[in-house]
Amino acid sequence: MESGGTVDSTTREWLIKQLRGVLEIAMDRVTNRKTAPADRIKWSRIVIAAGQACNSILRDADIEDLKQQIQNLKQITEESLRDEQGIDQEEHPTTAKED
């Protein structure tokens, strides 16, 4: 885990891989005609829970990516503004006030 309680990409990938394995097993049980109806319901709940966990992990990863993109855009914008202000000051230098 990274500082601040966030999950790093390696851990996230491992979790997704594990959840996909659980989903595969659970779906096999849900769709197997030999599985008793009561057990199908239980396996269906596992499918739902694993799917929700996957979605949550992927959503959090998307949010982290978006935060990073926003930070990058802010930095680019600030640099661009500083550059433009520097050009404007070179083209139109302000005269110092004399006392």
C-alpha positions in Angstrom: 0.0 0.0 0.0 1.1 3.5 -0.7 1.0 6.2 1.9 -2.4 7.6 2.7 -4.1 4.3 2.5 -4.2 4.0 -1.3 -3.5 0.8 -3.1 -0.5 0.7 -5.5 -1.0 -0.6 -9.0 0.8 -3.9 -8.3 -1.6 -4.7 -5.4 -4.6 -3.5 -7.5 -3.7 -5.8 -10.4 -3.2 -8.7 -8.0 -6.6 -8.1 -6.4 -8.3 -7.8 -9.8 -6.7 -11.1 -10.9 -7.9 -12.8 -7.7 -11.4 -11.4 -8.1 -11.6 -12.5 -11.7 -10.7 -16.0 -10.6 -13.5 -16.0 -8.0 -15.9 -14.7 -10.6 -15.0 -17.4 -13.0 -15.5 -20.2 -10.4 -18.7 -18.6 -9.1 -20.1 -18.2 -12.6 -19.3 -21.8 -13.4 -21.3 -22.9 -10.3 -24.2 -20.6 -11.1 -24.6 -21.8 -14.7 -24.0 -25.5 -13.9 -27.2 -27.5 -14.1 -25.9 -29.8 -11.4 -25.7 -27.0 -8.8 -28.7 -27.1 -6.5 -31.0 -24.0 -6.8 -30.2 -22.9 -3.2 -26.5 -23.1 -4.0 -27.0 -21.2 -7.2 -28.4 -18.3 -5.1 -25.4 -18.4 -2.8 -23.0 -18.5 -5.8 -24.9 -15.6 -7.4 -24.3 -13.5 -4.3 -20.6 -14.3 -4.6 -20.7 -13.2 -8.2 -22.4 -9.9 -7.2 -20.0 -9.2 -4.3 -16.9 -10.0 -6.4 -18.2 -7.9 -9.3 -18.8 -4.9 -7.0 -15.4 -5.3 -5.5 -13.8 -5.3 -9.0 -15.8 -2.2 -10.0 -14.8 -0.4 -6.8 -11.1 -1.1 -7.3 -11.3 -0.1 -11.0 -13.3 3.1 -10.1 -10.7 4.0 -7.5 -7.9 3.5 -10.1 -9.8 5.7 -12.5 -10.2 8.4 -9.9 -6.4 8.3 -9.1 -5.6 8.6 -12.8 -8.0 11.5 -13.2 -6.4 13.3 -10.2 -3.0 12.8 -11.7 -4.2 14.2 -15.0 -5.7 17.2 -13.3 -2.4 17.9 -11.5 -0.5 17.6 -14.8 -3.0 20.0 -16.5 -2.7 22.5 -13.6 1.1 22.4 -13.8 1.1 22.9 -17.6 -1.4 25.7 -17.3 0.6 27.5 -14.6 3.8 27.1 -16.6 2.0 28.5 -19.7 0.7 31.4 -17.8 4.1 32.2 -16.3 5.6 32.0 -19.8 2.9 34.3 -21.2 3.3 36.8 -18.4 7.1 36.8 -19.0 6.6 37.5 -22.7 4.1 40.3 -21.9 6.5 41.9 -19.5 9.3 41.8 -22.1 7.0 43.3 -24.8 5.5 45.9 -22.4 7.8 46.6 -19.6 6.3 48.6 -16.8 8.0 51.8 -15.9 9.1 52.1 -12.4 7.4 54.9 -10.4 9.7 57.6 -9.4 9.2 59.1 -5.9 
